[in-house]
Amino acid sequence: MNQPKLVSVIIPVYNGELYLAEALDSVFAQDYRPIEVIVVDDGSTDDTAAVAKRYSQVHYFHQTNQGPPAARNTGLNNCKGELIALLDADDLWVPGKLSTQTAFLETHPQACCVIGRMKNFLQEGIPRPSWVNDSMFTDNPVAYSLGSMLVHRWVFETVGQFNTSNQRGDNIDWLIRLNELKLIVYRMPEVLLLRRIHSNNLSQKYELKNQARLRFLKEAIDRKRKTQSSAQ
């Protein structure tokens, strides 16, 4: 019987004192072991550090504020696991998320990573933000969100780390580069990520996010043209 693989859980956080403990609790409540949990504090000015340090099993790193992509890369550069999982500090994992995905990867060795579905929930006590519509609470889409994924470490060595040139949409850029390499990604039917909607979600900055998406798509097209030109 194969030994369980170490899963490195990377949580970037900036001024996340309100939600970080819940995120960490959802990680430590997982029934899969072994795990290592890395919190990268991206220059927080609130009590994020104090929250993280309450958990003796957390490996805590602090850096000057550089944005989520750089914080994720810091986690990647300091983790040891054969499998990598990422979670935003304001989101939650459902129970059994890691055991479900590790078991799947064990029986599907051709897969480079596996993605689950996502369910949105509104933070209690706040009015619903104007950018939120009803379908966001009734649909449970396949989550092209880093928090729903479990990835082999070698994938980052092949695809590369996160693009730090734009603070939004780095997950889109990374997934585009993953797709370009024709690696096999499996999509699971289970909801594995609970995405918290609150007044400060980065994802509400739709105009900036769409600008980043267009930029990354253009870069992908340029790479394809360059490859085709070199092959001629």
N, C-alpha and C positions, 0 to 999 in steps of 0.2 A: 504494500500500500504506500502510495506516495506521501511524503511529508507535506503538510499544509504550507503554502507559500506565504511569506510575509507580505502583508498589504500595507503600503505607506499611504496614509490619509493626509492630504495637504489642504490646509484651511487658510486662505489669505484673509486678512481682516484689517479694516480701517474704521476706527471709531465705532466698534461693534459691541460695546459693553451690554447693550440691551438684549442682544440675541445670541451672543457667542456661547453662553452656557447651555442654552437649549440645543444648539448645533452639536456641541461636544457631548452632551448627554445622549443624543441620538446616535452618535458614533460609538460611545462606550457601551451602549445598550445592545449593540450588534452581537449576535451569537457566534460570530466567526473570530477565531484567533489563529495565528498571531497577527497583531496590528501594531504599527507605530503611528502616532498622531503628531503632526507637525503644524504648529500655528505660526504663521508669519505675520507679524504686526507691522503694517506698512505705515509707520509713523503716526500712530494714533495719539490723540491728545486727551482722550477720556480715560476711563478705568479699564480699558481692554486688557492691558498687561496684568492687572490684578486678577481679573476673571480667569485668564489663561493659566496663571500661576497657582490657582487653587487646585488644579488638576495635576497631581504629581507625575502622571504618566505622559503629560504633554511635553514635547520638545518645543521650546519657545524661542523664536528668533525675532529680533527687532531690526528694522532698517528705516532709513529716511524715506519719506513718502515718495514712491515712484510709480504707483498704480498697480492694479491687480495682476497684469501680465508679469511684471517684474517680481511681484511677491510669489506668484506661482513658480516662477523659475528659481527663486531662492529655495523654495521647498523641494523642487526637483533636484537641485544641486546638493541638498543635504539629507536626502532620503536613502534608504537601503533596500527597500522592498523590491521583489520581483514583479509585483503588481502595484499599480498606482491608482488611487481614487482621489478625487478632488471634491471639495464641498465649500460653497460660499457660506460665510459666517451667519447669514440670516436665514438660511434654508435648513431643512431637516431630512434625514433619511428615515424610511420606514423600517420597522423591525425586519430582520432577515435579509436586508439589501445585499450585504457582502456575501453571505453564505449562498444566496441564490445565484449571484453572478460568478463567484469563484467556482461553484459546482458546474455552471454552464461552460466556463472556459476550460475546465478540466476535461469535459467530455467533447469539446469542440476545439481541438488544438489548432485548427486552421484559422481560427478567429484571432484578430489582433486586439479587438476590444469588443465590449458588449454595452449596449445602451438600453435603458429602461424608459418607462413612461413617467410623466410628471403630473402632479395635481397641484393647482394653485389654491392658496387659502389667504384670506384677508386677516391682517393683524387685528386682534380684538381691540376695540376702543377707538379706532380711527375711522373717519368717513372714507368711503370708497373713492380712490383717486379718479380723476376725470378720464385718464387714459385706459381705464379698466372697463371691459365690456362683459356682458352676461356669459358669453361663450367661454370666457377664460375660467369659469367655475364649473361648467358642464362638460367641457371637453378634457380629455386626458391624453394629450398628444405624446408621440414619441419625443422625448426631450433631447433636442440637440443642445443640451446644457451639460457642462462638464460635471455637474453634480450627480448626473444619472449614469455616468460611465464608470467602467472598470477597465483598465488598460494595462497591457503588458509593458514593462519598463523598456524593452527593446524598441517599442514603437516610438517613444520620444527620441531615442538615439537615431532612429531612421528618419522620422518626420522633422525633428528639431523641436526646440522649445517654443514658448509663446512669443508672439510679435509684440515688442514693447513700444513700437513707434506710434501706436494708437491705443488709447486707454479703454476703448469700447470696441467690441466686436472681435477681440482676439480669439475667442472660441470659434468664431466663424472662419477666420483665417486658418486656424489650426486644422479644422475639419476639412476645409478645402484642400489643404496640402496633403492631408491623410487620403482623401479621395483620389487625388492625382496619382498616388502611388498604387492604386488599385488593391489596397489591402482590404481584407474581409472584415466587415463590421456587422455584427448581429444586433437585431432589435428585439427586445423582449416585450411580451404583452403586459407584464406586471407594472403597476405604478410603484416606483422605487424612490422617487424624490418628491418632497413636499416643498413647493416654492412659496415663500412668504411674500405677500404683497403689502407694502407699506409706503409711506409718503416719500421715502428717500431711495427707492430702488433705482440703481443705475440704469436698469433696462427701460425706465420710463423716458429716458432721453432719446426718443425715437429718431428725431432728425439727425442727431449726431451718430446714432447707431447705424442708420441707413446710409449716411455718408461713408462710414467705415466699411459697411458691407459692399458698397459700390467700389470703393477703393481696392478692397481685397479681391473682388471679382475681376477688376481690371488687371491687377497684378497676376492673377491666375491665367488670364487670357494671354498676357504678355509672355509668361513663362512657356505656355503651350506653343505660341508662335516661335519663340526662340528655339525650342526643342525641335519643332518641325523644320525650321530653317537649317539647323545644324545637321539634320538627317538627310537633307537634300544634296 
